[in-house]
Amino acid sequence: MLDDDLLRYSRHILLNEIGIEGQERILQAHALIIGAGGLCSPVALYLSSAGFGHITVVDDDTVDVTNLQRQIAHTEARVGQPKVDSLKTAMAEINSQVAVTALQTRADAALLDTLVAQADVVLDCCDNFATRHAINAACVAHHKPLVSGAAIRMDGQVCVYDQRDAASPCYACLFPPDETLEETRCATMGVFAPLVGIIGTLQAAEALKLICGIGQPLTGRLLMLDGRAMAFTEVRIQRNPACPVCGQATSV
């Protein structure tokens, strides 16, 4: 680690839980983020500031003025730009040392199979069930830890699914892929602006804990936030032996 790094990341290095060894792990880590909107904004900014060596972001959307209410990585000046390019600019302004791969495309199963295999941790910041299930399937196949977040109206949730842990469920254990679930979108349902910041920040914290191997991650623990009362509720999730995804998972 260079002297400049020791100075930049000194507040992490001072923590007994992280130290120089943990910070070096962060500097060498590769995070894959799917979605470049409200949840991704704090995720990408905090992982960049923390010094993740490589961050890949995937999203096919462009910045719209309605995004600015909550997607704090984007600005008025970048309305109309691809979200991944806008995000890359914001990340570089915080930490130019981070290598950012910005992919303006939809995350389909084939792409995810390639990208997840290359990542150390995957963060689901998207807004639809089809993509969430595709992300989960790729993470199960490649045994990569997945930090999943969601926020709508005044409610949010975050959970870690980690197939490296034999007891960990996957996303499909909680939300079976064959169930018909009603899609809820911010464009029609609304979302409390700080809520995505809270959930996204929790996702970033979990990703850093996983990379450093510190603390107790939210593996198999669904943390739900009621933004009206600002109250957290935790529900433990069991692995489903009959899960059509992780119940049939094999090592790669």
Secondary structure by P-SEA (a helix, b strand, c coil): ccaaaaaaaccccccccccaaaaaaaaabbbbbccccccaaaaaaaaaaacccbbbbbbcccccccccccccccccccccccaaaaaaaaaaaacccbbbbbbcccccaaaaaaaaaaccbbbcccccaaaaaaaaaaaaaabbbbbbbbbcccccbbbbbbccccccccccccccccbbbbbbbccccccccaaaaaaaaaaaaaaaaaaaccccccccbbbbbcccccbbbbbbbccccccccccccccc
